[in-house]
């Protein structure tokens, strides 16, 4: 998931956030609701935003779903540009582009 850091706000690109699908995969829909529940802002068709206060929960959530093996890493890891200084609490759930 493409991620951008600005001050103490992390944004996940709108095209990379999970989608809820009625009758869809239980794991994928659970992932959607779990992420949405800790997002400070999760509007439809816009980037989702996460304040620094929830980054530890975000990292743990992403690692947990990643380790489950049901979703690909591209959907459960934060992708940052090379020049971004990734915060320690997000490092284990992040990769560089």
Gaussian input, Z-matrix of N, CA and C with variables (Angstrom, degrees):
# hf/3-21g

backbone

0 1
 N
 C     1     B1
 C     2     B2     1     A1
 N     3     B3     2     A2     1     D1
 C     4     B4     3     A3     2     D2
 C     5     B5     4     A4     3     D3
 N     6     B6     5     A5     4     D4
 C     7     B7     6     A6     5     D5
 C     8     B8     7     A7     6     D6
 N     9     B9     8     A8     7     D7
 C    10    B10     9     A9     8     D8
 C    11    B11    10    A10     9     D9
 N    12    B12    11    A11    10    D10
 C    13    B13    12    A12    11    D11
 C    14    B14    13    A13    12    D12
 N    15    B15    14    A14    13    D13
 C    16    B16    15    A15    14    D14
 C    17    B17    16    A16    15    D15
 N    18    B18    17    A17    16    D16
 C    19    B19    18    A18    17    D17
 C    20    B20    19    A19    18    D18
 N    21    B21    20    A20    19    D19
 C    22    B22    21    A21    20    D20
 C    23    B23    22    A22    21    D21
 N    24    B24    23    A23    22    D22
 C    25    B25    24    A24    23    D23
 C    26    B26    25    A25    24    D24
 N    27    B27    26    A26    25    D25
 C    28    B28    27    A27    26    D26
 C    29    B29    28    A28    27    D27
 N    30    B30    29    A29    28    D28
 C    31    B31    30    A30    29    D29
 C    32    B32    31    A31    30    D30
 N    33    B33    32    A32    31    D31
 C    34    B34    33    A33    32    D32
 C    35    B35    34    A34    33    D33
 N    36    B36    35    A35    34    D34
 C    37    B37    36    A36    35    D35
 C    38    B38    37    A37    36    D36
 N    39    B39    38    A38    37    D37
 C    40    B40    39    A39    38    D38
 C    41    B41    40    A40    39    D39
 N    42    B42    41    A41    40    D40
 C    43    B43    42    A42    41    D41
 C    44    B44    43    A43    42    D42
 N    45    B45    44    A44    43    D43
 C    46    B46    45    A45    44    D44
 C    47    B47    46    A46    45    D45
 N    48    B48    47    A47    46    D46
 C    49    B49    48    A48    47    D47
 C    50    B50    49    A49    48    D48
 N    51    B51    50    A50    49    D49
 C    52    B52    51    A51    50    D50
 C    53    B53    52    A52    51    D51
 N    54    B54    53    A53    52    D52
 C    55    B55    54    A54    53    D53
 C    56    B56    55    A55    54    D54
 N    57    B57    56    A56    55    D55
 C    58    B58    57    A57    56    D56
 C    59    B59    58    A58    57    D57
 N    60    B60    59    A59    58    D58
 C    61    B61    60    A60    59    D59
 C    62    B62    61    A61    60    D60
 N    63    B63    62    A62    61    D61
 C    64    B64    63    A63    62    D62
 C    65    B65    64    A64    63    D63
 N    66    B66    65    A65    64    D64
 C    67    B67    66    A66    65    D65
 C    68    B68    67    A67    66    D66
 N    69    B69    68    A68    67    D67
 C    70    B70    69    A69    68    D68
 C    71    B71    70    A70    69    D69
 N    72    B72    71    A71    70    D70
 C    73    B73    72    A72    71    D71
 C    74    B74    73    A73    72    D72
 N    75    B75    74    A74    73    D73
 C    76    B76    75    A75    74    D74
 C    77    B77    76    A76    75    D75
 N    78    B78    77    A77    76    D76
 C    79    B79    78    A78    77    D77
 C    80    B80    79    A79    78    D78
 N    81    B81    80    A80    79    D79
 C    82    B82    81    A81    80    D80
 C    83    B83    82    A82    81    D81
 N    84    B84    83    A83    82    D82
 C    85    B85    84    A84    83    D83
 C    86    B86    85    A85    84    D84
 N    87    B87    86    A86    85    D85
 C    88    B88    87    A87    86    D86
 C    89    B89    88    A88    87    D87
 N    90    B90    89    A89    88    D88
 C    91    B91    90    A90    89    D89
 C    92    B92    91    A91    90    D90
 N    93    B93    92    A92    91    D91
 C    94    B94    93    A93    92    D92
 C    95    B95    94    A94    93    D93
 N    96    B96    95    A95    94    D94
 C    97    B97    96    A96    95    D95
 C    98    B98    97    A97    96    D96
 N    99    B99    98    A98    97    D97
 C   100   B100    99    A99    98    D98
 C   101   B101   100   A100    99    D99
 N   102   B102   101   A101   100   D100
 C   103   B103   102   A102   101   D101
 C   104   B104   103   A103   102   D102
 N   105   B105   104   A104   103   D103
 C   106   B106   105   A105   104   D104
 C   107   B107   106   A106   105   D105
 N   108   B108   107   A107   106   D106
 C   109   B109   108   A108   107   D107
 C   110   B110   109   A109   108   D108
 N   111   B111   110   A110   109   D109
 C   112   B112   111   A111   110   D110
 C   113   B113   112   A112   111   D111
 N   114   B114   113   A113   112   D112
 C   115   B115   114   A114   113   D113
 C   116   B116   115   A115   114   D114
 N   117   B117   116   A116   115   D115
 C   118   B118   117   A117   116   D116
 C   119   B119   118   A118   117   D117
 N   120   B120   119   A119   118   D118
 C   121   B121   120   A120   119   D119
 C   122   B122   121   A121   120   D120
 N   123   B123   122   A122   121   D121
 C   124   B124   123   A123   122   D122
 C   125   B125   124   A124   123   D123
 N   126   B126   125   A125   124   D124
 C   127   B127   126   A126   125   D125
 C   128   B128   127   A127   126   D126
 N   129   B129   128   A128   127   D127
 C   130   B130   129   A129   128   D128
 C   131   B131   130   A130   129   D129
 N   132   B132   131   A131   130   D130
 C   133   B133   132   A132   131   D131
 C   134   B134   133   A133   132   D132
 N   135   B135   134   A134   133   D133
 C   136   B136   135   A135   134   D134
 C   137   B137   136   A136   135   D135
 N   138   B138   137   A137   136   D136
 C   139   B139   138   A138   137   D137
 C   140   B140   139   A139   138   D138
 N   141   B141   140   A140   139   D139
 C   142   B142   141   A141   140   D140
 C   143   B143   142   A142   141   D141
 N   144   B144   143   A143   142   D142
 C   145   B145   144   A144   143   D143
 C   146   B146   145   A145   144   D144
 N   147   B147   146   A146   145   D145
 C   148   B148   147   A147   146   D146
 C   149   B149   148   A148   147   D147
 N   150   B150   149   A149   148   D148
 C   151   B151   150   A150   149   D149
 C   152   B152   151   A151   150   D150
 N   153   B153   152   A152   151   D151
 C   154   B154   153   A153   152   D152
 C   155   B155   154   A154   153   D153
 N   156   B156   155   A155   154   D154
 C   157   B157   156   A156   155   D155
 C   158   B158   157   A157   156   D156
 N   159   B159   158   A158   157   D157
 C   160   B160   159   A159   158   D158
 C   161   B161   160   A160   159   D159
 N   162   B162   161   A161   160   D160
 C   163   B163   162   A162   161   D161
 C   164   B164   163   A163   162   D162
 N   165   B165   164   A164   163   D163
 C   166   B166   165   A165   164   D164
 C   167   B167   166   A166   165   D165
 N   168   B168   167   A167   166   D166
 C   169   B169   168   A168   167   D167
 C   170   B170   169   A169   168   D168
 N   171   B171   170   A170   169   D169
 C   172   B172   171   A171   170   D170
 C   173   B173   172   A172   171   D171
 N   174   B174   173   A173   172   D172
 C   175   B175   174   A174   173   D173
 C   176   B176   175   A175   174   D174
 N   177   B177   176   A176   175   D175
 C   178   B178   177   A177   176   D176
 C   179   B179   178   A178   177   D177
 N   180   B180   179   A179   178   D178
 C   181   B181   180   A180   179   D179
 C   182   B182   181   A181   180   D180
 N   183   B183   182   A182   181   D181
 C   184   B184   183   A183   182   D182
 C   185   B185   184   A184   183   D183
 N   186   B186   185   A185   184   D184
 C   187   B187   186   A186   185   D185
 C   188   B188   187   A187   186   D186
 N   189   B189   188   A188   187   D187
 C   190   B190   189   A189   188   D188
 C   191   B191   190   A190   189   D189
 N   192   B192   191   A191   190   D190
 C   193   B193   192   A192   191   D191
 C   194   B194   193   A193   192   D192
 N   195   B195   194   A194   193   D193
 C   196   B196   195   A195   194   D194
 C   197   B197   196   A196   195   D195
 N   198   B198   197   A197   196   D196
 C   199   B199   198   A198   197   D197
 C   200   B200   199   A199   198   D198
 N   201   B201   200   A200   199   D199
 C   202   B202   201   A201   200   D200
 C   203   B203   202   A202   201   D201
 N   204   B204   203   A203   202   D202
 C   205   B205   204   A204   203   D203
 C   206   B206   205   A205   204   D204
 N   207   B207   206   A206   205   D205
 C   208   B208   207   A207   206   D206
 C   209   B209   208   A208   207   D207
 N   210   B210   209   A209   208   D208
 C   211   B211   210   A210   209   D209
 C   212   B212   211   A211   210   D210
 N   213   B213   212   A212   211   D211
 C   214   B214   213   A213   212   D212
 C   215   B215   214   A214   213   D213
 N   216   B216   215   A215   214   D214
 C   217   B217   216   A216   215   D215
 C   218   B218   217   A217   216   D216
 N   219   B219   218   A218   217   D217
 C   220   B220   219   A219   218   D218
 C   221   B221   220   A220   219   D219
 N   222   B222   221   A221   220   D220
 C   223   B223   222   A222   221   D221
 C   224   B224   223   A223   222   D222
 N   225   B225   224   A224   223   D223
 C   226   B226   225   A225   224   D224
 C   227   B227   226   A226   225   D225
 N   228   B228   227   A227   226   D226
 C   229   B229   228   A228   227   D227
 C   230   B230   229   A229   228   D228
 N   231   B231   230   A230   229   D229
 C   232   B232   231   A231   230   D230
 C   233   B233   232   A232   231   D231
 N   234   B234   233   A233   232   D232
 C   235   B235   234   A234   233   D233
 C   236   B236   235   A235   234   D234
 N   237   B237   236   A236   235   D235
 C   238   B238   237   A237   236   D236
 C   239   B239   238   A238   237   D237
 N   240   B240   239   A239   238   D238
 C   241   B241   240   A240   239   D239
 C   242   B242   241   A241   240   D240
 N   243   B243   242   A242   241   D241
 C   244   B244   243   A243   242   D242
 C   245   B245   244   A244   243   D243
 N   246   B246   245   A245   244   D244
 C   247   B247   246   A246   245   D245
 C   248   B248   247   A247   246   D246
 N   249   B249   248   A248   247   D247
 C   250   B250   249   A249   248   D248
 C   251   B251   250   A250   249   D249
 N   252   B252   251   A251   250   D250
 C   253   B253   252   A252   251   D251
 C   254   B254   253   A253   252   D252
 N   255   B255   254   A254   253   D253
 C   256   B256   255   A255   254   D254
 C   257   B257   256   A256   255   D255
 N   258   B258   257   A257   256   D256
 C   259   B259   258   A258   257   D257
 C   260   B260   259   A259   258   D258
 N   261   B261   260   A260   259   D259
 C   262   B262   261   A261   260   D260
 C   263   B263   262   A262   261   D261
 N   264   B264   263   A263   262   D262
 C   265   B265   264   A264   263   D263
 C   266   B266   265   A265   264   D264
 N   267   B267   266   A266   265   D265
 C   268   B268   267   A267   266   D266
 C   269   B269   268   A268   267   D267
 N   270   B270   269   A269   268   D268
 C   271   B271   270   A270   269   D269
 C   272   B272   271   A271   270   D270
 N   273   B273   272   A272   271   D271
 C   274   B274   273   A273   272   D272
 C   275   B275   274   A274   273   D273
 N   276   B276   275   A275   274   D274
 C   277   B277   276   A276   275   D275
 C   278   B278   277   A277   276   D276
 N   279   B279   278   A278   277   D277
 C   280   B280   279   A279   278   D278
 C   281   B281   280   A280   279   D279
 N   282   B282   281   A281   280   D280
 C   283   B283   282   A282   281   D281
 C   284   B284   283   A283   282   D282
 N   285   B285   284   A284   283   D283
 C   286   B286   285   A285   284   D284
 C   287   B287   286   A286   285   D285
 N   288   B288   287   A287   286   D286
 C   289   B289   288   A288   287   D287
 C   290   B290   289   A289   288   D288

   B1=1.4432
   B2=1.5282
   B3=1.3026
   B4=1.4630
   B5=1.5252
   B6=1.3282
   B7=1.4594
   B8=1.5233
   B9=1.3308
   B10=1.4650
   B11=1.5170
   B12=1.3251
   B13=1.4685
   B14=1.5178
   B15=1.3100
   B16=1.4526
   B17=1.5202
   B18=1.3310
   B19=1.4628
   B20=1.5180
   B21=1.3194
   B22=1.4706
   B23=1.5312
   B24=1.3250
   B25=1.4557
   B26=1.5213
   B27=1.3163
   B28=1.4581
   B29=1.5212
   B30=1.3089
   B31=1.4603
   B32=1.5172
   B33=1.3246
   B34=1.4578
   B35=1.5268
   B36=1.3168
   B37=1.4651
   B38=1.5250
   B39=1.3119
   B40=1.4646
   B41=1.5293
   B42=1.3181
   B43=1.4678
   B44=1.5276
   B45=1.3259
   B46=1.4662
   B47=1.5230
   B48=1.3197
   B49=1.4626
   B50=1.5270
   B51=1.3374
   B52=1.4687
   B53=1.5250
   B54=1.3041
   B55=1.4688
   B56=1.5181
   B57=1.3279
   B58=1.4540
   B59=1.5161
   B60=1.3254
   B61=1.4661
   B62=1.5223
   B63=1.3268
   B64=1.4565
   B65=1.5235
   B66=1.3132
   B67=1.4569
   B68=1.5185
   B69=1.3184
   B70=1.4648
   B71=1.5171
   B72=1.3138
   B73=1.4581
   B74=1.5315
   B75=1.3293
   B76=1.4683
   B77=1.5237
   B78=1.3216
   B79=1.4643
   B80=1.5237
   B81=1.3258
   B82=1.4595
   B83=1.5314
   B84=1.3263
   B85=1.4642
   B86=1.5282
   B87=1.3281
   B88=1.4648
   B89=1.5246
   B90=1.3265
   B91=1.4675
   B92=1.5287
   B93=1.3266
   B94=1.4694
   B95=1.5299
   B96=1.3366
   B97=1.4632
   B98=1.5232
   B99=1.3246
   B100=1.4673
   B101=1.5256
   B102=1.3368
   B103=1.4662
   B104=1.5266
   B105=1.3084
   B106=1.4643
   B107=1.5312
   B108=1.3392
   B109=1.4657
   B110=1.5274
   B111=1.3311
   B112=1.4725
   B113=1.5261
   B114=1.3271
   B115=1.4666
   B116=1.5255
   B117=1.3193
   B118=1.4577
   B119=1.5178
   B120=1.3218
   B121=1.4532
   B122=1.5265
   B123=1.3435
   B124=1.4650
   B125=1.5297
   B126=1.3334
   B127=1.4604
   B128=1.5281
   B129=1.2968
   B130=1.4564
   B131=1.5349
   B132=1.2983
   B133=1.4727
   B134=1.5226
   B135=1.3312
   B136=1.4684
   B137=1.5216
   B138=1.3328
   B139=1.4581
   B140=1.5244
   B141=1.3414
   B142=1.4568
   B143=1.5151
   B144=1.3267
   B145=1.4631
   B146=1.5287
   B147=1.3335
   B148=1.4590
   B149=1.5259
   B150=1.3438
   B151=1.4507
   B152=1.5315
   B153=1.3142
   B154=1.4630
   B155=1.5294
   B156=1.3132
   B157=1.4620
   B158=1.5293
   B159=1.3312
   B160=1.4656
   B161=1.5285
   B162=1.3251
   B163=1.4670
   B164=1.5219
   B165=1.3260
   B166=1.4683
   B167=1.5292
   B168=1.3291
   B169=1.4668
   B170=1.5269
   B171=1.3169
   B172=1.4630
   B173=1.5249
   B174=1.3147
   B175=1.4558
   B176=1.5199
   B177=1.3135
   B178=1.4667
   B179=1.5227
   B180=1.3134
   B181=1.4599
   B182=1.5298
   B183=1.3248
   B184=1.4619
   B185=1.5260
   B186=1.3224
   B187=1.4677
   B188=1.5263
   B189=1.3112
   B190=1.4565
   B191=1.5295
   B192=1.3252
   B193=1.4659
   B194=1.5255
   B195=1.3053
   B196=1.4602
   B197=1.5278
   B198=1.3251
   B199=1.4609
   B200=1.5223
   B201=1.3324
   B202=1.4663
   B203=1.5241
   B204=1.3317
   B205=1.4568
   B206=1.5172
   B207=1.3199
   B208=1.4587
   B209=1.5271
   B210=1.3196
   B211=1.4631
   B212=1.5242
   B213=1.3227
   B214=1.4655
   B215=1.5290
   B216=1.3281
   B217=1.4680
   B218=1.5258
   B219=1.3273
   B220=1.4635
   B221=1.5264
   B222=1.3325
   B223=1.4586
   B224=1.5251
   B225=1.3310
   B226=1.4622
   B227=1.5240
   B228=1.3146
   B229=1.4596
   B230=1.5273
   B231=1.3276
   B232=1.4582
   B233=1.5252
   B234=1.3122
   B235=1.4610
   B236=1.5242
   B237=1.3296
   B238=1.4577
   B239=1.5184
   B240=1.3272
   B241=1.4624
   B242=1.5216
   B243=1.3149
   B244=1.4666
   B245=1.5223
   B246=1.3148
   B247=1.4641
   B248=1.5273
   B249=1.3364
   B250=1.4642
   B251=1.5240
   B252=1.3255
   B253=1.4614
   B254=1.5292
   B255=1.3210
   B256=1.4663
   B257=1.5282
   B258=1.3393
   B259=1.4707
   B260=1.5266
   B261=1.3198
   B262=1.4600
   B263=1.5273
   B264=1.3315
   B265=1.4675
   B266=1.5263
   B267=1.3293
   B268=1.4611
   B269=1.5265
   B270=1.3119
   B271=1.4645
   B272=1.5250
   B273=1.3243
   B274=1.4640
   B275=1.5399
   B276=1.3185
   B277=1.4627
   B278=1.5318
   B279=1.3384
   B280=1.4626
   B281=1.5184
   B282=1.3252
   B283=1.4507
   B284=1.5247
   B285=1.3017
   B286=1.4678
   B287=1.5190
   B288=1.3341
   B289=1.4727
   B290=1.4805
   A1=108.14
   A2=115.96
   A3=119.92
   A4=109.93
   A5=114.91
   A6=121.07
   A7=110.68
   A8=114.46
   A9=121.89
   A10=107.89
   A11=115.94
   A12=121.40
   A13=109.32
   A14=115.22
   A15=121.56
   A16=107.28
   A17=115.95
   A18=121.30
   A19=108.97
   A20=117.32
   A21=121.10
   A22=110.41
   A23=115.45
   A24=121.78
   A25=109.00
   A26=116.14
   A27=121.80
   A28=107.99
   A29=116.77
   A30=121.91
   A31=109.39
   A32=115.83
   A33=121.76
   A34=107.06
   A35=115.25
   A36=122.07
   A37=111.06
   A38=116.36
   A39=122.11
   A40=113.42
   A41=117.87
   A42=120.59
   A43=112.43
   A44=117.39
   A45=121.46
   A46=113.88
   A47=118.67
   A48=119.91
   A49=108.71
   A50=117.35
   A51=118.83
   A52=110.88
   A53=114.81
   A54=121.40
   A55=109.25
   A56=115.89
   A57=120.48
   A58=108.17
   A59=115.51
   A60=120.51
   A61=108.31
   A62=115.40
   A63=119.68
   A64=108.47
   A65=116.16
   A66=121.10
   A67=113.40
   A68=116.54
   A69=121.21
   A70=111.80
   A71=115.00
   A72=122.60
   A73=110.67
   A74=115.71
   A75=120.90
   A76=110.44
   A77=117.42
   A78=120.96
   A79=110.29
   A80=117.18
   A81=121.08
   A82=111.37
   A83=117.11
   A84=119.94
   A85=111.60
   A86=117.44
   A87=120.68
   A88=110.28
   A89=116.14
   A90=121.24
   A91=110.00
   A92=116.80
   A93=121.60
   A94=110.33
   A95=117.44
   A96=120.46
   A97=112.54
   A98=117.40
   A99=120.46
   A100=110.54
   A101=117.08
   A102=120.19
   A103=111.41
   A104=115.97
   A105=120.13
   A106=111.50
   A107=116.17
   A108=119.77
   A109=113.09
   A110=118.32
   A111=119.38
   A112=112.40
   A113=117.17
   A114=120.50
   A115=109.89
   A116=115.26
   A117=119.78
   A118=110.78
   A119=115.43
   A120=122.71
   A121=108.04
   A122=115.84
   A123=120.21
   A124=110.16
   A125=116.44
   A126=118.75
   A127=112.01
   A128=115.68
   A129=120.45
   A130=108.80
   A131=116.41
   A132=123.36
   A133=114.83
   A134=116.99
   A135=121.25
   A136=108.38
   A137=116.22
   A138=120.86
   A139=110.40
   A140=115.84
   A141=121.28
   A142=107.96
   A143=117.06
   A144=122.17
   A145=110.82
   A146=114.06
   A147=121.80
   A148=108.65
   A149=116.64
   A150=121.27
   A151=109.75
   A152=116.26
   A153=122.38
   A154=112.35
   A155=117.66
   A156=121.40
   A157=112.83
   A158=118.76
   A159=121.02
   A160=112.75
   A161=117.96
   A162=120.19
   A163=112.78
   A164=118.20
   A165=119.01
   A166=109.92
   A167=117.16
   A168=121.21
   A169=110.42
   A170=117.01
   A171=121.06
   A172=110.60
   A173=116.78
   A174=120.74
   A175=112.04
   A176=116.47
   A177=120.58
   A178=111.67
   A179=116.25
   A180=121.34
   A181=110.38
   A182=116.96
   A183=121.02
   A184=111.58
   A185=117.19
   A186=120.97
   A187=110.01
   A188=117.56
   A189=121.69
   A190=111.34
   A191=117.11
   A192=119.69
   A193=111.13
   A194=117.21
   A195=120.83
   A196=110.76
   A197=116.57
   A198=121.52
   A199=112.87
   A200=116.97
   A201=119.52
   A202=111.52
   A203=116.68
   A204=120.98
   A205=114.83
   A206=118.14
   A207=120.81
   A208=113.40
   A209=116.72
   A210=121.21
   A211=109.23
   A212=117.38
   A213=119.30
   A214=111.80
   A215=116.41
   A216=121.11
   A217=111.89
   A218=117.55
   A219=119.99
   A220=112.24
   A221=117.11
   A222=121.39
   A223=113.33
   A224=116.86
   A225=119.33
   A226=113.92
   A227=118.03
   A228=121.30
   A229=109.45
   A230=115.64
   A231=121.31
   A232=108.57
   A233=117.12
   A234=122.03
   A235=109.31
   A236=115.89
   A237=121.79
   A238=110.57
   A239=116.21
   A240=121.09
   A241=108.81
   A242=116.29
   A243=122.13
   A244=113.83
   A245=117.50
   A246=120.02
   A247=114.53
   A248=117.81
   A249=121.57
   A250=110.17
   A251=115.83
   A252=122.08
   A253=107.25
   A254=116.31
   A255=121.49
   A256=109.57
   A257=117.47
   A258=120.15
   A259=111.13
   A260=116.17
   A261=121.46
   A262=112.87
   A263=118.06
   A264=120.89
   A265=112.80
   A266=117.83
   A267=121.59
   A268=113.64
   A269=116.73
   A270=120.89
   A271=113.25
   A272=118.62
   A273=120.49
   A274=112.45
   A275=117.83
   A276=122.29
   A277=111.01
   A278=116.91
   A279=120.38
   A280=112.41
   A281=114.34
   A282=122.71
   A283=108.35
   A284=116.45
   A285=121.80
   A286=109.11
   A287=115.70
   A288=120.27
   A289=110.30
   D1=122.17
   D2=179.54
   D3=-66.82
   D4=126.91
   D5=-176.35
   D6=-124.07
   D7=146.70
   D8=178.17
   D9=-128.85
   D10=134.55
   D11=175.76
   D12=-106.69
   D13=130.68
   D14=175.93
   D15=-138.53
   D16=112.11
   D17=-173.09
   D18=55.54
   D19=-117.38
   D20=-179.41
   D21=-113.88
   D22=36.45
   D23=179.97
   D24=-128.91
   D25=127.49
   D26=177.27
   D27=-106.33
   D28=130.66
   D29=177.88
   D30=-116.51
   D31=137.15
   D32=174.64
   D33=-107.76
   D34=129.43
   D35=-176.10
   D36=-54.01
   D37=136.12
   D38=-175.57
   D39=-56.86
   D40=-30.91
   D41=-179.79
   D42=-78.13
   D43=-10.49
   D44=-176.32
   D45=-107.17
   D46=-10.05
   D47=179.08
   D48=-72.14
   D49=150.25
   D50=-179.80
   D51=-66.20
   D52=153.83
   D53=177.94
   D54=-109.93
   D55=140.54
   D56=173.19
   D57=-85.68
   D58=132.79
   D59=177.68
   D60=-129.43
   D61=116.33
   D62=177.86
   D63=-58.58
   D64=126.77
   D65=-177.32
   D66=77.76
   D67=7.35
   D68=-179.52
   D69=-82.97
   D70=-170.22
   D71=-178.95
   D72=-58.77
   D73=131.79
   D74=178.33
   D75=-61.30
   D76=-43.23
   D77=-179.09
   D78=-63.11
   D79=-48.15
   D80=-178.59
   D81=-63.19
   D82=-41.50
   D83=178.91
   D84=-69.26
   D85=-36.35
   D86=175.88
   D87=-64.50
   D88=-40.83
   D89=176.92
   D90=-60.02
   D91=-44.53
   D92=177.49
   D93=-56.08
   D94=-52.96
   D95=-176.00
   D96=-67.71
   D97=-35.66
   D98=178.36
   D99=-64.23
   D100=-47.46
   D101=178.27
   D102=-64.29
   D103=-44.36
   D104=-178.15
   D105=-62.74
   D106=-33.72
   D107=-176.98
   D108=-68.00
   D109=-25.94
   D110=179.52
   D111=-103.36
   D112=-4.52
   D113=178.70
   D114=-71.85
   D115=139.79
   D116=174.56
   D117=-73.99
   D118=-30.72
   D119=178.63
   D120=-148.25
   D121=125.82
   D122=-178.46
   D123=-139.76
   D124=59.38
   D125=-178.73
   D126=-74.08
   D127=152.63
   D128=176.50
   D129=-67.36
   D130=137.14
   D131=177.10
   D132=64.94
   D133=24.56
   D134=173.02
   D135=-141.54
   D136=164.40
   D137=178.24
   D138=-60.84
   D139=145.93
   D140=174.70
   D141=-92.09
   D142=141.54
   D143=-176.66
   D144=-118.33
   D145=140.29
   D146=179.90
   D147=-130.21
   D148=122.20
   D149=178.46
   D150=-75.58
   D151=158.53
   D152=-177.76
   D153=-56.74
   D154=-29.17
   D155=-178.21
   D156=-62.93
   D157=-22.61
   D158=-178.23
   D159=-107.95
   D160=4.89
   D161=-176.15
   D162=-60.98
   D163=-37.19
   D164=179.59
   D165=-65.26
   D166=-40.66
   D167=176.69
   D168=-66.30
   D169=-40.71
   D170=178.41
   D171=-60.62
   D172=-47.24
   D173=179.35
   D174=-60.32
   D175=-44.83
   D176=179.51
   D177=-64.69
   D178=-40.93
   D179=178.88
   D180=-62.45
   D181=-46.66
   D182=-179.49
   D183=-63.33
   D184=-43.49
   D185=178.90
   D186=-63.64
   D187=-42.82
   D188=-179.40
   D189=-59.96
   D190=-47.70
   D191=179.33
   D192=-70.09
   D193=-32.60
   D194=177.32
   D195=-64.72
   D196=-44.43
   D197=-178.46
   D198=-70.69
   D199=-20.30
   D200=179.97
   D201=-65.07
   D202=-28.39
   D203=179.51
   D204=83.16
   D205=-0.12
   D206=-179.05
   D207=-84.84
   D208=-23.21
   D209=-178.98
   D210=-119.88
   D211=144.93
   D212=179.27
   D213=-70.17
   D214=156.19
   D215=179.80
   D216=-57.43
   D217=-33.25
   D218=-179.83
   D219=-60.93
   D220=-21.12
   D221=179.94
   D222=-99.15
   D223=-10.78
   D224=-174.53
   D225=-122.34
   D226=0.38
   D227=179.55
   D228=-116.95
   D229=142.62
   D230=176.06
   D231=-82.06
   D232=131.40
   D233=179.15
   D234=-107.38
   D235=121.35
   D236=-179.70
   D237=-115.71
   D238=150.95
   D239=172.58
   D240=-64.30
   D241=155.65
   D242=-177.08
   D243=-57.43
   D244=-35.05
   D245=-174.69
   D246=-82.33
   D247=-4.72
   D248=-178.62
   D249=-80.11
   D250=133.52
   D251=174.96
   D252=-85.18
   D253=103.63
   D254=-176.24
   D255=-74.68
   D256=126.56
   D257=177.90
   D258=-60.72
   D259=145.82
   D260=-178.04
   D261=-53.65
   D262=-40.58
   D263=-176.51
   D264=-67.27
   D265=-16.99
   D266=-179.91
   D267=-107.20
   D268=-8.25
   D269=-173.41
   D270=-57.55
   D271=-41.51
   D272=-176.50
   D273=-70.72
   D274=-16.73
   D275=179.25
   D276=-108.98
   D277=21.53
   D278=-173.83
   D279=-129.72
   D280=154.84
   D281=172.74
   D282=-137.59
   D283=163.60
   D284=176.90
   D285=-97.94
   D286=146.55
   D287=177.16
   D288=-78.03

